[in-house]
């Protein structure tokens, strides 16, 4: 890391606020037309139209609907990546917003619409201020954060490699909104910021037949229910409390008729960990418990444990740079040390495995409400306060100007 030369321009926040109407308009457009997964043609088109007049070098993904836009600064230097995820969740929206999703069963419940709009606003503001930059900014608009690991696919397609012989990405930054924090505040920590996010699927197999004669059959439903409870006990009795884990079963699917004992019952869910040792302990425990409980009842269990995202770890030096940058454009009281890692998962972790960088949380709790008491991300009722996006635009720009300002 280089020595920090000077703080960013304290007028950045005012300039970002001037852009807020356009940022809000784009956010609402994306929110009305959410898309899930790796292929987001409408969202990609909205981004391309929004940045089309900025003089950026733009490429789109080959295997996914990504957008990579490169802004060249006034002088040679390093390369910084700023990232926004663009995909939505397979979830019905129920918050009453006038610009709510028009796609049944799909909504932006995790704020990726705000991330995308903020990064477009940052691209516009930095393009107008490129004279302050020594190097270049890569704007990474990423599909498939929730489902599909879009960041790893974009890395495979070269997002971290410098185009045409320019230096590869030397630092990376991302923001994630939530309503757990006060409006316009920024929260981050050095080290682990997000957990590893892995998945599980357990299929319990019994013998089907008439529900009136369970003694002649083998009902997989109570076996599956017992596995759910046993998994919670396994977590509390095998995982060290100072290196914790969370395991949540989110679906239990069995049968189609009220009077038929089904052949199978399927459980799906997720487990979150911060270290590889605890991750391994939980994986082994899930298999042991599922097979053991099923065997105790004369049933069988098939266990699938597809590996998800690794932990997202913030580089200490880059985290210090972010604190310095954000304190220069927001009130210093708005910048907070996050005391503990977040059990949520983030595929920005793949970027942070390869490049020094950081991901921070941006508070978007609706004004006048108490953080932590309102619906948060992944709720069908979540509402993010759009005023937070001005701070988000300014923070992106401040990090870029601090990292790329002065001599490398």
Secondary structure, DSSP 8 states (H G I E B T S, - for coil): -----S---TTHHHHHHHHHHHHHHHHHHHHHT---SS--HHHHHHHHHHHTTS--EEEE-SSS--EEEEEE-SEEEEEEEEEEE---BS----S--TT--SSTT-B--SSHHHHHHHHHHHHHHHHHTGGG-EEEEEEEEES-TTTT-HHHHHHHTTTTS-GGG---EEEEEEEEEESSS-TT-EEE-SEEEE-EEEEEEEEEE-B-EEGGGGGGSB-HHHHHHHHHHHHHHHHHHHS-TTS-EEEEEEEEEE-SSTTEE-SEEEEEEEEEESSHHHHHHHHHHHHHHHHHHHHHTT-EEEEE----B--EEE-HHHHHHHHHHHHTTS-GGGEEE--S-BSS--TTHHHHTTS-EEEEEEE---TTS-TTSS--TT-TT----TTHHHHHHHHHHHHHHHHHSS--
